[in-house]
Amino acid sequence: MNLHSRMLAALNASAMLFSTACSGAASAPPTLQHVAVRPARTTATSGPSGSQVTVVIMENKDYNLVAGSSHAPYFNKTLVPQGVLLRNSHAIGHPSEPNYLALFSGSTQGIHGDPCPVSFKSADIASELIAAGKTFAGYSESMPRDGYKGCYHGLYDRNHNPWVEFKNVPDSDNLVYNGWPSTVATFVWITPNLCHDTHDCAVHAGDTWLSKNLPPIIAWDKANDGLLILTWDEADPDNSGKNHIPTVLVGPMIEAGINDTQNVDHYAVLHTIEDILGVACIAKECNAPLLTGIWK
């Protein structure tokens, strides 16, 4: 091959290599960075899990009065990035008490107001856990003493303490909240007082309380495969008419940052708790969906 032919062959080979390289580069997927929110998972391989659940329930705020609000910096800047904000979460009704009963027993028990006292014999999540050899502890801030059954005392309101209404929950499980306990039950429910739950006080007061009381729970959960569920009982003033409330899940089993838009309510949350803790559903929550697409 003469020099001219060799030069043409080399040029043709170089052009082929350049074309191949460009074709390979074009087929490579782009790299996405700084993605704050991911779509919910749709695979069937991940579902509710954990060894323990804690519920903290706040009071009387529309979703947008907390989520995205400058009055709730801990909630929005610290808590939500650690877990999943359920963006389409709803309460069952108005006023408060039916929502507490629904989340605790799968039924509003025919209650449409805030009567006190009331008493029920039907099953609830605490009685189901006790029957299964597991444990429940209900904590109420500002309750005057353990086992108290009065309706009101200062910033304590029995209407926000559903386990007291059920005869199958022992008085020994009705406890004063003074911070995260050293011995942790299978299922823990914490009700802040009427100021700290934002019933009587502003969102900022509740957010400050959460910033002091949730970190020890989250730290314990990380070491013990526990799940924290923070929710509100009902939307107030319910400007949307849909009882739209904030609900956040945080724990080592949660895929943090998921953009969750599934339509859920207190019944769906209760059903998911029962599924995690291995007890049967009780009433209306049996027909509610489990929370999906947010689990590792």
QUIBEL-V448526 format. One record per residue. N is the residue number from 0. RES is the residue in three letters. SS is DSSP state (h for helix, s for strand, l for the rest). D_CENTER is the distance of its C-alpha to the mean C-alpha in whole Angstrom. Layout:
n->{N	N}
res->{RES	RES}
ss->{SS	SS}
d_center->{D_CENTER	D_CENTER}
This chain:
n->{0	1	2	3	4	5	6	7	8	9	10	11	12	13	14	15	16	17	18	19	20	21	22	23	24	25	26	27	28	29	30	31	32	33	34	35	36	37	38	39	40	41	42	43	44	45	46	47	48	49	50	51	52	53	54	55	56	57	58	59	60	61	62	63	64	65	66	67	68	69	70	71	72	73	74	75	76	77	78	79	80	81	82	83	84	85	86	87	88	89	90	91	92	93	94	95	96	97	98	99	100	101	102	103	104	105	106	107	108	109	110	111	112	113	114	115	116	117	118	119	120	121	122	123	124	125	126	127	128	129	130	131	132	133	134	135	136	137	138	139	140	141	142	143	144	145	146	147	148	149	150	151	152	153	154	155	156	157	158	159	160	161	162	163	164	165	166	167	168	169	170	171	172	173	174	175	176	177	178	179	180	181	182	183	184	185	186	187	188	189	190	191	192	193	194	195	196	197	198	199	200	201	202	203	204	205	206	207	208	209	210	211	212	213	214	215	216	217	218	219	220	221	222	223	224	225	226	227	228	229	230	231	232	233	234	235	236	237	238	239	240	241	242	243	244	245	246	247	248	249	250	251	252	253	254	255	256	257	258	259	260	261	262	263	264	265	266	267	268	269	270	271	272	273	274	275	276	277	278	279	280	281	282	283	284	285	286	287	288	289	290	291	292	293	294	295}
res->{MET	ASN	LEU	HIS	SER	ARG	MET	LEU	ALA	ALA	LEU	ASN	ALA	SER	ALA	MET	LEU	PHE	SER	THR	ALA	CYS	SER	GLY	ALA	ALA	SER	ALA	PRO	PRO	THR	LEU	GLN	HIS	VAL	ALA	VAL	ARG	PRO	ALA	ARG	THR	THR	ALA	THR	SER	GLY	PRO	SER	GLY	SER	GLN	VAL	THR	VAL	VAL	ILE	MET	GLU	ASN	LYS	ASP	TYR	ASN	LEU	VAL	ALA	GLY	SER	SER	HIS	ALA	PRO	TYR	PHE	ASN	LYS	THR	LEU	VAL	PRO	GLN	GLY	VAL	LEU	LEU	ARG	ASN	SER	HIS	ALA	ILE	GLY	HIS	PRO	SER	GLU	PRO	ASN	TYR	LEU	ALA	LEU	PHE	SER	GLY	SER	THR	GLN	GLY	ILE	HIS	GLY	ASP	PRO	CYS	PRO	VAL	SER	PHE	LYS	SER	ALA	ASP	ILE	ALA	SER	GLU	LEU	ILE	ALA	ALA	GLY	LYS	THR	PHE	ALA	GLY	TYR	SER	GLU	SER	MET	PRO	ARG	ASP	GLY	TYR	LYS	GLY	CYS	TYR	HIS	GLY	LEU	TYR	ASP	ARG	ASN	HIS	ASN	PRO	TRP	VAL	GLU	PHE	LYS	ASN	VAL	PRO	ASP	SER	ASP	ASN	LEU	VAL	TYR	ASN	GLY	TRP	PRO	SER	THR	VAL	ALA	THR	PHE	VAL	TRP	ILE	THR	PRO	ASN	LEU	CYS	HIS	ASP	THR	HIS	ASP	CYS	ALA	VAL	HIS	ALA	GLY	ASP	THR	TRP	LEU	SER	LYS	ASN	LEU	PRO	PRO	ILE	ILE	ALA	TRP	ASP	LYS	ALA	ASN	ASP	GLY	LEU	LEU	ILE	LEU	THR	TRP	ASP	GLU	ALA	ASP	PRO	ASP	ASN	SER	GLY	LYS	ASN	HIS	ILE	PRO	THR	VAL	LEU	VAL	GLY	PRO	MET	ILE	GLU	ALA	GLY	ILE	ASN	ASP	THR	GLN	ASN	VAL	ASP	HIS	TYR	ALA	VAL	LEU	HIS	THR	ILE	GLU	ASP	ILE	LEU	GLY	VAL	ALA	CYS	ILE	ALA	LYS	GLU	CYS	ASN	ALA	PRO	LEU	LEU	THR	GLY	ILE	TRP	LYS}
ss->{l	l	h	h	h	h	h	h	h	h	h	h	h	h	h	h	h	h	h	h	h	h	h	h	h	h	h	l	l	l	l	l	l	l	l	l	l	s	s	l	l	l	l	l	l	l	l	l	l	l	l	s	s	s	s	s	s	s	l	l	l	l	h	h	h	l	l	l	l	l	l	l	h	h	h	h	h	h	h	h	h	h	l	s	s	s	l	l	s	s	l	l	l	l	l	h	h	h	h	h	h	h	h	h	h	l	l	l	l	l	l	l	l	l	l	l	l	l	l	s	l	l	l	l	h	h	h	h	h	h	h	l	l	l	l	s	s	s	s	s	l	l	l	l	l	l	l	l	l	l	l	s	s	l	l	s	s	h	h	h	l	h	h	h	h	s	l	l	l	l	h	h	h	s	s	s	l	l	l	l	l	l	l	l	l	l	s	s	s	s	s	l	l	l	l	l	l	l	l	l	l	l	h	h	h	h	h	h	h	h	h	h	h	h	h	h	h	h	h	h	h	h	h	h	l	s	s	s	s	s	s	s	l	l	l	l	l	l	l	l	l	l	l	s	s	l	s	s	s	s	s	l	l	s	l	l	l	s	s	s	l	l	l	s	s	h	h	h	h	h	h	h	h	h	h	h	h	l	l	l	l	l	l	h	h	h	h	l	l	l	l	l	l	l	s	l}
d_center->{76	78	76	75	73	71	70	69	67	65	64	63	61	59	58	57	55	53	53	51	49	48	47	45	43	42	40	38	34	33	31	28	27	25	22	19	17	17	17	15	17	19	20	20	21	17	14	12	13	13	15	13	10	9	8	9	10	12	15	17	16	16	14	16	17	14	13	17	18	21	20	17	18	15	12	14	16	15	11	10	13	11	8	7	7	7	11	12	10	12	13	16	19	20	21	18	19	19	15	15	17	16	12	15	17	17	19	20	24	26	25	25	25	25	27	28	29	28	28	27	28	25	23	19	17	19	22	21	20	23	25	24	25	21	20	18	18	17	18	19	20	24	25	28	28	27	27	28	28	29	28	28	29	28	25	24	23	23	21	18	19	19	20	23	24	24	27	26	24	26	27	26	23	22	22	23	20	22	19	18	20	22	22	18	18	16	14	13	12	13	15	16	20	21	21	18	16	18	19	23	22	21	18	20	20	16	16	18	17	14	16	18	16	12	15	16	13	12	16	16	13	15	18	17	15	12	8	6	3	5	6	10	12	15	16	19	22	20	22	21	22	19	16	14	11	9	5	4	3	7	9	13	12	10	12	12	13	13	14	11	13	13	14	11	11	10	13	11	8	11	13	10	10	14	14	13	15	18	19	20	18	20	21	19	16	19	19	16	15	12	10	12	13	11	12	15}
